[in-house]
């Protein structure tokens, strides 16, 4: 019988950050291989360096040349770096940025060629990865460009709450000018569809946060709610999207109102991510909705200050790995359920 275990590609992220620590700690648990076949796009030299720092003993990855050779019950490693790679724990270096991009490009190539089923990205340093080949604010924007998606949505996921953002990696000074009816509607449509296809939620209820304090207080503290957000909500409802709000962000999270909704759409990055990470920092996952492929990542960064101390929690990365598997299967099931919808019966002559 053919093994249908999903092949999940893993990018190494910044080789000097905690990415390798959370990856290796996750793959050290044999229960992982019951769900998927992990393939790390990295370096045996870097693995050995971090394994020694973490005192993981005899744990080894199965070296392969391509994804087709992956062992279904082992952690697999495709070498994307040369032996001259230099690891400098806890430091941001140009070479670490280059290594991050090499890993990402190799995994994306295999994803496009259907050699792997989904992607989990290790945390990168958004500064040292910048180059002529990578001029993006982060993974979300790069993947949207690579897969020619018209739009993408940063969606933070946990069992407690799911939070998306209208504006992602942009300066706070530009947020208000980017809040438009069309942009809110675009993000709402992606979020609603993702709830249906990726998370198997029927008739998802989505809460929208206000931009201004106290939801603008009827226009006293800003008119974006009246002129932009409420009209966007009304148009979304006309499309059959169950959108509600706008809610003042502080009271919405402080009163646990978020528990009444399947997802939340925040207006800007920190408005959504601060409460999300406060509630579920260790178990939260970053998912890029709106792409034709499945990509997840842990909800934390490189955390240079923790490197080599064996203090980084692998929980978020582990959840990202399992979520990638779940979403891939949910999409396949949704496609199967909707591929041949039952035709309406003509009862005019009955």
DOLONU-212013 format. One line per 3 residues: number of its first residue (from 1); their letters; for each residue x, y, z of N, C-alpha, C. Coordinates in steps of 0.001 Angstrom, whole numbers, plus 500000, padded with zeros to 6 digits. Last residue first. Layout:
NUM) A) X/Y/Z/X/Y/Z/X/Y/Z | ... $
//
This chain:
350) XXX) 455935/519257/489098/455552/518202/490062/454237/518535/490727 | 456964/521159/487518/455975/520289/486915/455535/519143/487836 | 458819/522493/489102/457705/523263/488508/456607/522363/487958 $
347) XXX) 461074/521561/490252/459804/521072/490812/458602/521774/490191 | 464200/520548/489613/463155/521351/489001/461808/520799/489447 | 466703/520513/492095/465668/519772/491378/464606/520733/490847 $
344) XXX) 470074/521506/491794/468734/521794/492299/467703/521052/491442 | 472771/519164/492119/471985/520109/491321/470603/520288/491926 | 475342/518980/494467/474045/518438/494034/473257/519507/493294 $
341) XXX) 478706/519504/493343/477542/519862/494161/476248/519330/493587 | 481447/518315/493034/480234/517895/492339/479012/518212/493184 | 483275/519670/494659/483603/519450/493242/482381/519052/492423 $
338) XXX) 482946/519930/497362/482342/520961/496511/482583/520742/495026 | 484299/517818/498523/482885/518034/498869/482192/519002/497926 | 486884/518131/497507/486118/516933/497180/484624/517146/497421 $
335) XXX) 487597/520544/498676/487577/520431/497218/486735/519235/496790 | 487537/519815/501361/486615/520843/500872/486477/520757/499348 | 489644/517970/501416/488284/517532/501740/487257/518523/501207 $
332) XXX) 491798/519619/500798/491496/518474/499938/490061/517997/500166 | 491701/521384/502948/491516/521884/501581/491133/520746/500638 | 492261/519638/505066/490980/520341/505018/490686/520858/503613 $
329) XXX) 494888/518903/504456/493826/517887/504398/492444/518541/504341 | 496174/521361/504822/496297/520655/503540/495159/519646/503391 | 495558/521849/507503/495007/522725/506461/495079/522048/505100 $
326) XXX) 497002/519783/508807/495542/519895/508947/494936/520722/507814 | 499676/520368/508113/499060/519089/507730/497537/519186/507754 | 499934/522865/509317/500151/522734/507873/499523/521444/507355 $
323) XXX) 499579/522179/511999/498559/522975/511322/498706/522887/509811 | 501945/520801/512576/500672/520074/512586/499582/520849/511855 | 503757/522964/512318/503918/521750/511524/502604/520974/511442 $
320) XXX) 502826/524746/514238/502870/525161/512832/502980/523955/511905 | 503245/523286/516570/501870/523577/516166/501815/524003/514697 | 506038/523371/516551/505335/522082/516472/503894/522287/516005 $
317) XXX) 506463/526110/516886/506887/525450/515650/506177/524116/515476 | 505378/526457/519448/504809/527181/518313/505207/526529/516996 | 507082/524743/521036/505638/524534/520940/505029/525211/519714 $
314) XXX) 509703/524967/521656/509393/524486/520309/507898/524369/520062 | 511206/527595/523429/510136/526600/523366/509839/526247/521917 | 514558/528056/524375/513507/528356/523402/512480/527227/523372 $
311) XXX) 516665/527340/525954/515504/527917/526626/514342/528206/525672 | 519282/526666/525324/518304/525590/525485/517062/526082/526233 | 521056/528573/524608/520779/528445/526041/519802/527319/526352 $
308) XXX) 521382/529082/521924/522408/528304/522603/522166/528073/524076 | 519535/532106/521915/520261/531092/521148/521344/530418/521991 | 518182/534182/523003/517957/532851/523587/518823/531763/522964 $
305) XXX) 518679/536460/521574/519074/536457/522977/518912/535092/523643 | 517521/536103/519067/518972/535906/519213/519406/535768/520678 | 514859/535596/517928/515176/535543/519373/516654/535257/519622 $
302) XXX) 513535/535522/515491/514827/534830/515616/515288/534699/517063 | 510026/535330/516387/511142/535697/515521/512402/534915/515821 | 506875/533528/516280/507948/534269/516951/509077/534528/515963 $
299) XXX) 504960/531662/515540/504560/533055/515728/505612/533859/516494 | 506123/529486/512913/505912/529808/514325/505642/531303/514475 | 504124/529149/509900/505395/529408/510588/505110/529628/512063 $
296) XXX) 502833/527799/506797/502712/528199/508190/504096/528518/508738 | 501228/527482/503733/502445/527911/504420/502125/528356/505837 | 500008/525867/500958/499879/525979/502410/501221/526355/503010 $
293) XXX) 499045/527625/497914/499792/526607/498663/499596/526843/500155 | 497754/529760/496896/497361/528448/496376/498074/527295/497077 | 496834/532071/499566/497791/531512/498621/497285/530169/498087 $
290) XXX) 495076/532850/501535/494933/533446/500216/495902/532944/499174 | 497050/533075/504553/495818/532744/503833/495808/533430/502475 | 499623/531964/506225/499386/532887/505123/498179/532423/504335 $
287) XXX) 499827/531832/509737/499409/531162/508509/499150/532208/507435 | 501562/531413/512658/501323/532370/511580/501012/531586/510305 | 500386/530283/515809/500966/529967/514500/500611/531075/513510 $
284) XXX) 500866/529875/519373/500343/530554/518199/501099/530213/516933 | 501885/528905/521717/501202/527954/520844/500669/528583/519558 | 503073/531005/523108/503855/529791/522875/503205/528853/521873 $
281) XXX) 501014/533065/523173/502328/533261/522552/503026/531947/522189 | 498254/533678/523602/498701/532334/523177/500103/532353/522571 | 497746/536276/524651/496879/535153/524986/497534/533804/524733 $
278) XXX) 499725/537851/523582/499513/537879/525026/498719/536654/525472 | 499378/537448/520903/500576/536872/521529/500490/536913/523055 | 496895/538805/520584/497052/537403/520208/498230/536772/520945 $
275) XXX) 497398/541450/521397/496510/540596/522203/496662/539118/521867 | 499395/541978/519285/499682/542144/520710/498721/541319/521570 | 498152/541557/516790/499159/540615/517273/499516/540777/518744 $
272) XXX) 496282/543632/516323/495877/542236/516353/496866/541311/517031 | 497741/545944/516587/496392/545900/517150/495902/544460/517281 | 500037/545507/515095/500114/545371/516542/498742/545339/517211 $
269) XXX) 498852/545701/512294/499665/544616/512847/499582/544486/514363 | 495421/546845/511926/496872/546928/511722/497583/545889/512586 | 492770/546075/512188/493109/547047/511155/494606/547131/510895 $
266) XXX) 491736/542621/512432/492267/543851/513006/492674/544791/511876 | 489253/540399/512455/490038/541164/511486/490432/542486/512128 | 488863/537190/513848/488885/538631/514077/489740/539280/513001 $
263) XXX) 486693/534315/513887/487914/535013/513501/487744/536502/513744 | 484453/533386/515161/485379/532396/514603/486698/533027/514205 | 483337/534782/518318/483553/534824/516874/484564/533763/516430 $
260) XXX) 483247/534875/521014/481964/534719/520344/482103/534616/518826 | 485714/535496/521997/485304/534095/522070/483984/533820/521355 | 485969/538214/521992/486546/537476/520864/486103/536018/520859 $
257) XXX) 485112/539163/524400/484137/539129/523308/484646/538323/522117 | 486583/539485/526720/486503/538138/526132/485470/538032/525016 | 487019/542040/527460/485767/541425/527922/485565/540015/527390 $
254) XXX) 489422/542678/526213/489343/542711/527675/488116/542024/528219 | 488853/542626/523504/489682/541560/524064/489573/541511/525585 | 487050/544798/523412/486752/543548/522705/487559/542392/523280 $
251) XXX) 488243/546950/524688/487114/546277/525319/486807/544929/524700 | 490259/547467/522728/490581/547194/524128/489446/546444/524830 | 489009/547882/520187/489914/546754/520407/490133/546432/521878 $
248) XXX) 485653/548362/519504/486840/548970/520113/487755/547845/520593 | 484389/546950/516513/484499/546891/517967/485764/547614/518425 | 482166/547812/513810/483516/547667/514375/483509/547751/515904 $
245) XXX) 480702/544477/513703/481564/545508/514262/481231/546876/513715 | 480812/541558/511572/480212/542341/512650/481222/543374/513160 | 479859/539448/508857/480814/540390/509437/480109/541281/510457 $
242) XXX) 479338/536944/507125/478822/537302/508445/479857/538150/509177 | 478742/537424/503732/479770/537271/504764/479212/537760/506093 | 477009/537940/501668/476776/536742/502460/477828/536473/503515 $
239) XXX) 477270/540307/500458/477896/539171/499780/477714/537874/500557 | 476169/542000/502286/475444/541834/501033/475992/540662/500216 | 478223/541992/504148/476976/541305/504476/476135/541059/503229 $
236) XXX) 480029/543628/502815/480373/542226/503061/479116/541419/503370 | 478713/546073/502931/478928/545446/501627/479260/543963/501785 | 478853/546489/505715/477547/546386/505048/477676/545722/503678 $
233) XXX) 481628/546677/506091/480866/545609/506747/479525/545403/506060 | 482144/549019/504665/482760/547751/504234/482013/546563/504827 | 480724/550932/506197/480318/550631/504809/480906/549329/504284 $
230) XXX) 482356/550690/508595/480938/550287/508590/480422/550054/507170 | 484880/551672/507617/484731/550317/508163/483275/549844/508149 | 484380/554365/506475/485076/553267/505796/484693/551888/506326 $
227) XXX) 482964/556278/507940/483115/556476/506500/483666/555255/505762 | 482941/555366/510617/481701/555788/509961/481837/555769/508441 | 485670/554788/511103/484626/553787/511383/483348/554094/510604 $
224) XXX) 486954/557185/510490/487206/555985/509686/486148/554907/509903 | 486791/559531/511902/485606/559129/511145/485820/557846/510324 | 487739/560485/515256/488042/559980/513920/486811/559428/513236 $
221) XXX) 486572/561003/517691/487994/560625/517669/488364/560039/516302 | 483941/561630/517015/484690/562579/517844/486196/562302/517765 | 482561/559626/515743/483218/560626/514908/484030/561637/515690 $
218) XXX) 481625/557924/517718/480665/558605/516861/481259/559713/516016 | 484119/556974/518801/483128/557729/519596/482203/558569/518718 | 486006/555371/517603/485805/556715/517064/484839/557574/517851 $
215) XXX) 486244/553092/519114/485571/552996/517814/485191/554375/517263 | 487964/553726/521172/486517/553779/521436/485695/553752/520151 | 490509/554746/518883/490083/554417/520247/488567/554601/520405 $
212) XXX) 490146/553546/515424/490360/554569/516440/489968/554092/517834 | 489461/551234/513995/490801/551807/513855/491119/552731/515024 | 487782/548329/515317/487812/549723/514897/489260/550175/514733 $
209) XXX) 487680/544974/514046/488057/545952/515055/488015/547352/514465 | 485183/542668/513191/486127/543681/512727/486416/544655/513856 | 484573/539188/513367/484506/540486/514033/485564/541419/513450 $
206) XXX) 482746/536731/511698/483991/537500/511722/483756/538858/512372 | 481655/533456/511611/481335/534792/512105/482651/535556/512317 | 481165/531078/508973/482032/531728/509968/481565/533141/510331 $
203) XXX) 479650/528785/507875/479065/530086/508215/479900/530813/509270 | 481773/526234/509073/480580/526574/508287/479997/527886/508796 | 485112/525651/508881/484109/526349/509681/482941/526728/508772 $
200) XXX) 487500/524463/507942/486249/523707/507946/485203/524314/508875 | 489821/525782/507500/489520/525439/508889/488171/524744/509056 | 490040/526187/504774/491238/525790/505521/490939/525299/506931 $
197) XXX) 487443/526866/503812/488251/525832/503158/489391/525305/504012 | 486290/528749/505676/485522/527675/505052/486420/526534/504585 | 488349/530464/506367/487611/529783/507429/486845/528581/506877 $
194) XXX) 488997/531375/503802/489947/530547/504543/489275/529803/505678 | 486787/532947/503203/487046/531744/502410/488014/530802/503119 | 487146/534977/505142/485929/534168/505129/486149/532857/504368 $
191) XXX) 489620/536016/504334/489448/535443/505663/488226/534529/505716 | 489050/536974/501767/490071/535940/501959/489871/535236/503298 | 487073/538876/502403/486756/537760/501501/487762/536621/501668 $
188) XXX) 488535/540631/504021/487389/539901/504566/487044/538690/503709 | 490361/541723/502224/490850/540894/503323/489719/540061/503935 | 488538/543108/500560/489442/542100/500004/489939/541150/501090 $
185) XXX) 487359/544894/502362/486549/543864/501702/487418/542741/501159 | 489579/546493/502983/488910/545724/504042/488092/544588/503436 | 490069/547599/500441/491085/546759/501087/490460/545910/502189 $
182) XXX) 487681/549030/499921/488098/547939/499037/489109/547021/499705 | 487686/550929/501997/486591/549968/501879/487025/548767/501047 | 490942/551274/503545/489919/551645/502565/488835/550580/502537 $
179) XXX) 493715/552128/505042/492420/551566/505433/491354/552101/504478 | 495917/553539/504388/495746/552247/503725/494425/551567/504090 | 495992/555728/505988/495805/555961/504555/495550/554675/503788 $
176) XXX) 496537/554530/508485/495237/555165/508245/494964/555362/506756 | 499278/553584/508186/498135/552688/508350/496823/553348/507947 | 501565/555053/508159/500873/554878/506879/499568/554094/507001 $
173) XXX) 502657/555008/510666/502304/556321/510114/501521/556215/508810 | 503442/552408/511036/502204/552839/511660/501724/554173/511086 | 504669/550771/508095/504853/551723/509198/503501/552190/509741 $
170) XXX) 503714/547322/507587/503819/548694/507095/504021/549621/508291 | 502921/544394/507427/504241/544967/507704/504402/546328/507034 | 499602/544819/507146/500594/543982/507831/501866/544723/508155 $
167) XXX) 496253/545646/507398/497577/546126/506994/498612/545374/507809 | 494375/543791/508372/494148/544468/507095/495464/545000/506542 | 494974/540590/509826/495219/542034/509813/494986/542608/508416 $
164) XXX) 493422/538107/511977/494026/538548/510725/494187/540059/510767 | 493318/535656/514448/493361/537090/514188/494082/537366/512881 | 491605/533394/516388/492256/533564/515094/492168/535036/514719 $
161) XXX) 491917/531788/519600/491472/532899/518765/492248/532897/517450 | 492446/529196/520642/491742/530200/521436/491148/531292/520564 | 493966/527691/519016/492679/527120/519401/491824/528136/520157 $
158) XXX) 495288/530002/516567/495403/529171/517766/494031/528568/518040 | 496918/532039/514171/495999/530939/514473/496331/530272/515805 | 496899/534889/512198/497482/534263/513372/496469/533267/513944 $
155) XXX) 497367/535606/508940/496357/535084/509858/497045/534346/511001 | 497836/537793/506393/498481/537268/507585/497406/536875/508588 | 496953/537172/503096/496477/537642/504394/497258/536979/505517 $
152) XXX) 497217/538367/499720/497501/537389/500771/497139/538006/502109 | 496358/538601/496242/496336/539127/497601/496680/538001/498561 | 496909/537340/493856/496493/538745/493829/496530/539397/495199 $
149) XXX) 499837/535367/493595/498529/535535/494226/498149/537011/494202 | 502202/534314/492560/501347/535169/491710/499934/535303/492280 | 504024/533083/494104/502908/532258/493636/501833/533069/492911 $
146) XXX) 505822/535142/494656/506307/533905/494038/505170/533083/493441 | 504208/537046/495964/504832/537358/494678/505245/536089/493937 | 503529/535665/498287/502470/536184/497423/503010/536474/496028 $
143) XXX) 506076/535273/499333/505323/534124/498844/504168/534554/497947 | 506732/537929/500050/507576/537179/499113/506801/536005/498499 | 504780/538578/501933/504849/539337/500686/505666/538592/499623 $
140) XXX) 505370/536658/503951/504027/536802/503375/504080/537457/502002 | 508065/537027/504759/507650/535830/504031/506330/536027/503281 | 508643/540624/504309/508681/539353/505015/508245/538198/504135 $
137) XXX) 508925/542821/502726/508823/543056/504167/508870/541765/504976 | 511447/542424/500152/510094/542282/500672/510102/542497/502183 | 513450/541702/498199/513158/543079/498612/511696/543138/499070 $
134) XXX) 515652/539562/497185/514624/539604/498231/514483/541036/498712 | 517573/539920/495286/516578/538869/495063/515435/538908/496064 | 519185/541872/496310/518568/542131/495010/517463/541129/494717 $
131) XXX) 518144/541691/499775/519150/541621/498706/518460/541989/497405 | 517573/540903/503177/517354/541820/502062/518512/541758/501069 | 518211/539474/505382/517826/538700/504197/517639/539599/502970 $
128) XXX) 518657/541212/507485/519832/540623/506821/519482/539787/505590 | 515911/541993/508093/516937/542949/507672/518059/542268/506906 | 514384/539972/508997/513884/540707/507834/514876/541747/507327 $
125) XXX) 515493/536906/509739/515759/538293/510099/515405/539128/508877 | 513013/534265/510024/514124/534957/509374/514340/536317/510028 | 511884/531168/511347/511948/532630/511438/513210/533206/510802 $
122) XXX) 511009/528606/508939/511686/529030/510156/511810/530543/510170 | 507937/527614/507515/509136/528445/507422/509696/528773/508793 | 506607/524894/505989/506722/525535/507295/508028/526314/507299 $
119) XXX) 504496/523910/503333/505730/524570/503750/505591/525143/505155 | 503412/520919/501578/503191/522174/502293/504518/522682/502829 | 504283/518817/499939/502864/519162/499995/502583/520510/500643 $
116) XXX) 506858/518460/497443/506426/518523/498838/504996/519054/498851 | 506760/518365/494758/507611/517376/495408/507385/517361/496919 | 505491/520191/493093/504684/519189/493812/505521/518067/494414 $
113) XXX) 506900/522299/492164/506992/521067/491377/506257/519902/492038 | 506549/524158/494135/505973/524429/492816/505949/523182/491945 | 508059/522934/496125/506631/523123/496325/505937/523356/494987 $
110) XXX) 510627/523119/495114/510034/521788/495277/508518/521882/495472 | 510870/525929/495218/511031/525216/493948/510382/523841/494027 | 510650/526385/497942/509605/526886/497048/509671/526183/495699 $
107) XXX) 513058/525263/498840/511787/524681/499261/510646/525120/498343 | 514923/526974/497632/514948/525539/497346/513621/524883/497703 | 514265/529452/498775/514152/529264/497327/514111/527779/496966 $
104) XXX) 514847/528985/501493/513498/529343/501071/513293/529081/499588 | 517620/528525/501411/516717/527498/501912/515299/527744/501416 | 518500/531004/500479/518806/529781/499729/517865/528647/500131 $
101) XXX) 517665/532734/502533/517058/532827/501211/517310/531576/500375 | 519304/531946/504668/517840/531921/504810/517178/531884/503442 | 521841/532491/503633/521472/531101/503902/519954/530959/504041 $
98) XXX) 521777/535272/503586/521920/534534/502326/521473/533086/502502 | 521649/535749/506349/520573/536185/505468/520593/535447/504142 | 524104/534744/507140/522885/534119/507663/521685/534502/506807 $
95) XXX) 525800/536528/505874/525799/535133/505442/524566/534388/505944 | 525354/538906/507296/524937/538814/505894/524866/537373/505409 | 524069/538259/510634/525160/538383/509675/524633/538301/508243 $
92) XXX) 523346/538689/513922/522798/538908/512591/523944/539144/511626 | 523962/536231/516428/524388/537405/515669/523659/537479/514330 | 523526/533864/517816/523024/535109/518381/523396/536367/517637 $
89) XXX) 526354/532161/516638/525147/532142/517452/524785/533514/518004 | 527350/531866/513705/527728/532793/514774/526492/533000/515645 | 528565/529653/511334/527526/529865/512335/528076/530775/513428 $
86) XXX) 529263/529721/507955/529765/530056/509289/528602/530361/510224 | 529923/527566/505223/528946/528324/506012/529462/528515/507440 | 531466/525983/503694/532086/527208/504214/531132/528039/505065 $
83) XXX) 530120/523904/502550/530775/523649/503831/531430/524887/504435 | 526998/525331/501286/528309/524682/501139/528975/524592/502509 | 523477/524434/501495/524615/525312/501733/525918/524576/501474 $
80) XXX) 521461/522653/501374/521368/523771/500424/522538/524739/500572 | 520704/519301/501803/521745/520311/502001/521646/521404/500935 | 517888/518073/503242/518469/518386/501937/519453/519525/502138 $
77) XXX) 516964/515660/505549/517710/516900/505350/518248/516984/503933 | 514298/514258/507529/515148/514284/506352/515793/515654/506162 | 513465/512149/510098/513619/513555/509744/514644/513632/508631 $
74) XXX) 511571/509198/509247/512769/509894/509718/512657/511375/509417 | 509723/507728/507950/509728/507660/509406/510982/508282/510013 | 510035/508022/505227/508753/508393/505818/508752/508389/507341 $
71) XXX) 512723/509595/503690/512321/508450/504500/511073/508842/505282 | 512953/510976/500438/512638/511159/501856/512171/509865/502518 | 513500/511093/497769/514235/510103/498556/513859/510116/500041 $
68) XXX) 512132/513248/496737/511645/511906/496411/512300/510824/497257 | 513633/515490/497404/512462/515160/498218/511929/513759/497949 | 517179/514724/497201/515948/515352/496726/514771/514813/497529 $
65) XXX) 519218/513684/498691/519564/514619/497611/518332/515353/497096 | 519421/513400/502292/518880/513013/500988/519254/514076/499954 | 520139/512244/505500/520616/513075/504386/520073/512542/503058 $
62) XXX) 518232/512278/508272/518509/511437/507127/518880/512303/505922 | 519688/513525/511264/518729/513659/510184/519180/512814/509007 | 520096/512274/514626/520602/512580/513295/519454/512730/512298 $
59) XXX) 520964/512253/517973/519890/512549/517033/520459/512989/515691 | 522706/511692/520018/522896/510970/518754/521804/511267/517725 | 522549/514796/521717/523117/513455/521633/523221/512910/520221 $
56) XXX) 521797/517339/522108/520774/516393/521662/521327/514996/521394 | 522910/519767/523142/523191/518470/523762/522112/517443/523419 | 522818/522175/521946/521615/521755/522664/521785/520419/523373 $
53) XXX) 525254/522304/520687/524910/523372/521645/523730/522974/522513 | 525004/520106/518984/526009/520088/520047/525674/521123/521118 | 523020/521046/517295/522778/519817/518060/523761/519718/519233 $
50) XXX) 524262/523205/516089/523163/523440/517034/522876/522215/517888 | 526212/521811/514567/526584/522910/515456/525507/523130/516522 | 524724/520043/513029/525682/519522/514001/526073/520584/515022 $
47) XXX) 523297/521876/511427/522591/520950/512317/523525/520462/513414 | 525388/522984/509990/524647/523838/510920/523847/522984/511909 | 526152/520725/508528/527131/521404/509386/526423/522267/510426 $
44) XXX) 523922/520086/507039/524352/519151/508078/525357/519786/509037 | 521471/522549/506385/522884/522185/506273/523258/521209/507378 | 518360/522664/504689/519339/523303/505564/520752/522845/505306 $
41) XXX) 515281/521920/504659/516190/522484/503658/517222/523307/504420 | 513847/519023/505934/514494/520287/506257/515445/520695/505132 | 510909/517428/505833/512115/517585/505019/512682/518974/505292 $
38) XXX) 508807/515055/507471/509442/516370/507427/510728/516364/506616 | 505953/513512/506864/507369/513272/506581/508047/514630/506454 | 503383/513184/509431/503972/513679/508196/505415/513220/508044 $
35) XXX) 502308/511834/511636/501480/512782/510896/502053/513172/509544 | 504191/510275/512762/502884/509658/512572/501996/510535/511698 | 506332/511850/513211/506363/511036/511990/505080/510228/511783 $
32) XXX) 505931/512980/515718/505805/513822/514524/505628/512968/513272 | 506652/511195/517642/505227/511280/517303/504983/512112/516045 | 509342/511490/518256/508961/510506/517232/507487/510559/516828 $
29) XXX) 510954/514493/518594/509792/513767/519098/509293/512797/518022 | 512814/515856/517178/513328/514870/518129/512200/513996/518685 | 511508/517832/515834/511774/516591/515102/512341/515499/515990 $
26) XXX) 511508/519802/517854/510259/519261/517317/510490/517915/516666 | 514208/520302/518180/513436/519825/519329/512110/519216/518883 | 514819/521265/515610/515406/520009/516083/514631/519448/517281 $
23) XXX) 513274/523673/515556/513098/522623/514548/513591/521282/515088 | 514266/525162/517658/512861/524742/517704/512565/523653/516680 | 516991/525404/516800/516647/524821/518094/515211/524326/518111 $
20) XXX) 516844/526697/514352/517317/525309/514399/516960/524646/515730 | 515845/529252/515257/515122/528410/514309/515550/526945/514386 | 517027/531100/516798/516521/529902/517494/515814/528937/516550 $
17) XXX) 519801/532192/514694/518703/532398/515624/518248/531095/516253 | 521591/531652/512742/522151/532115/514015/521076/532387/515066 | 520190/531018/510500/521013/529957/511091/521625/530360/512428 $
14) XXX) 516897/531806/509946/518202/532392/510262/519034/531370/511031 | 515376/529079/508127/515350/530402/508737/516747/530927/508969 | 515123/526572/506944/515957/526694/508137/515873/528052/508832 $
11) XXX) 511920/525264/506055/513072/526119/505769/513815/526424/507055 | 510516/522203/505332/510853/523107/506426/512055/523950/506023 | 507827/520499/503774/509112/521159/503658/509305/522159/504789 $
8) XXX) 506259/517536/504293/506246/518932/504714/507656/519510/504635 | 504371/515181/502797/505745/515669/502861/505708/517164/503151 | 501963/513057/504319/502308/514322/503681/503785/514639/503844 $
5) XXX) 501478/509675/503535/501908/510650/504530/502398/511916/503830 | 500621/507588/502073/500095/508904/501711/500470/509968/502736 | 502260/504856/500801/502195/505710/501972/501751/507110/501545 $
2) XX) 500546/502225/499142/501331/503443/499053/501135/504298/500299 | 500851/498807/500000/500000/500000/500000/500886/501242/500000 $
//
